[in-house]
Amino acid sequence: MEKIKLHTPCFILDEQDVAHNICEFKTALSTYFAKNIIGYSVKTNSLPYILKIAKDNGCYAEVVSYHEYQLALKVGFQKDHIIYNGPMKSKETFLDAIKHRAIVNIEAWREVDWLDDLPNDQEYEIGVRININTSLVSPEDEDHPEDDSRFGFSFESGELDKVFNLILKKKNIKIVGIHSHREPKTRSVRFYERVICYVQDIILKYNLSLKYWDLGGGFFGCMPNKPTYDEYSKAFFNALDTKLRDITFIVEPGNAIVASGFDYVAEVIDIKNHDGKTYVCTDGTRNDIDPFFRKSDYFKEFCYQGETSVFSQLPQVVSGLTCLEYDRMFTIPVGERKLNIGDRVIFHRVGAYTMSLTPLFIHYFPTVYLKDSKGHLFVIREEWCEDEFIQKSKY
Ligand SMILES: Cc1ncc(COP(=O)(O)O)c(C=O)c1O
């Protein structure tokens, strides 16, 4: 790959890729569901430009805090194109969202009380999140025994019944939706089929007349040997009871939309040799591309400056800019091409849960470039410096 002028470390966003993913997911859903909504999961990557792409391509914004709610409004989402989930709603934004016909899914007890502050002379609609215990619903998809969830109201404990009854007593409030997000590590189609079967048994028991079912997110994006958007959508539809098939079906993908659209570029700034290894220091950091420190490798490629290849007699430990010993990204085995100062590592598919989880540790937020259809690059977020870091601080 030819070396282009970049301020590293940086992310590079491919707008076409993100728009393509949204369009493909929408096409798949529309094949089965006459009424469907994609609520882009803002937390997965809340870069304002990504929110704009989601909005321009017909997505709703799925938000889980009053900050995300305000962010979605600032970027231009209409209130009735917001899905408001999570325990971190403020009372003010919760009531505002319901009054303006956003899709609001109750997650916490205090929200049930807040409903009393809505005017009595009008009818309002809300949804309720159901708790999904993966070990109970689909043991084959559990990450560990007793793979429980702290979200939603549990049917088994009787709390879902309590929430339903409390809300049904409020004459001006109608339960019109169910939210059932749960994300298994496997992201398997089977898991979602089982969630649908589990939840609809509950819905049918309560004889709720629902307008929407929000299945949440957690799906694979376009990747070889992984379920496609069409396979997921078809399975959702087939698992649904025929009585529920004309419901508005909502998904809240984040990973499936944004993971593949981002690259991260780090440049080699120093090389040391000791203890039988070569330590390659880059100006990037694992904090930017693996904030949970769980990845063992990456989709990556190298961009070398020099023409001649020299092969290393030592393993090369490619590391980050921070002073954390464990800020090591990967090790290149003996016998592979040697990295030199100025060479670059390009990490692919790093758009999900990276930028939104980056800490402000040692190096502040990196530059983000937008790559257009001709490959030209434009800055869509400048690198954060001390001025951005210091804002709103007294000193
Ligand atoms: C309620 C909710 N919806 C959607 C998502 C998006 O998940 P993903 O990015 O894996 O699609 C999440 C992720 O945590 C979530 O909590």
The ligand as a Tripos MOL2 file, in Angstrom:
@<TRIPOS>MOLECULE
LIG
   16    16     1     0     0
SMALL
NO_CHARGES

@<TRIPOS>ATOM
      1 C1        -29.6070   -1.9740   24.3010 C.3       1 LIG1
      2 C2        -28.5420   -2.2090   23.2740 C.ar      1 LIG1
      3 N1        -28.8820   -2.1540   21.9690 N.ar      1 LIG1
      4 C3        -27.9590   -2.3450   21.0060 C.ar      1 LIG1
      5 C4        -26.6400   -2.6220   21.3070 C.ar      1 LIG1
      6 C5        -25.6710   -2.7920   20.1750 C.3       1 LIG1
      7 O1        -24.9690   -3.9730   20.1680 O.3       1 LIG1
      8 P1        -23.9690   -4.2920   18.9510 P.3       1 LIG1
      9 O2        -23.0550   -3.1170   18.7980 O.co2     1 LIG1
     10 O3        -23.2370   -5.5190   19.3510 O.co2     1 LIG1
     11 O4        -24.8260   -4.5030   17.7470 O.co2     1 LIG1
     12 C6        -26.2550   -2.7060   22.6570 C.ar      1 LIG1
     13 C7        -24.8770   -3.0160   23.0510 C.2       1 LIG1
     14 O5        -24.4990   -3.1160   24.1850 O.2       1 LIG1
     15 C8        -27.2340   -2.4810   23.6740 C.ar      1 LIG1
     16 O6        -26.9190   -2.5250   24.9870 O.3       1 LIG1
@<TRIPOS>BOND
     1     1     2 1
     2     2     3 ar
     3     2    15 ar
     4     3     4 ar
     5     4     5 ar
     6     5     6 1
     7     5    12 ar
     8     6     7 1
     9     7     8 1
    10     8     9 2
    11     8    10 1
    12     8    11 1
    13    12    13 1
    14    12    15 ar
    15    13    14 2
    16    15    16 1
@<TRIPOS>SUBSTRUCTURE
     1 LIG1         1 GROUP 0 **** ****
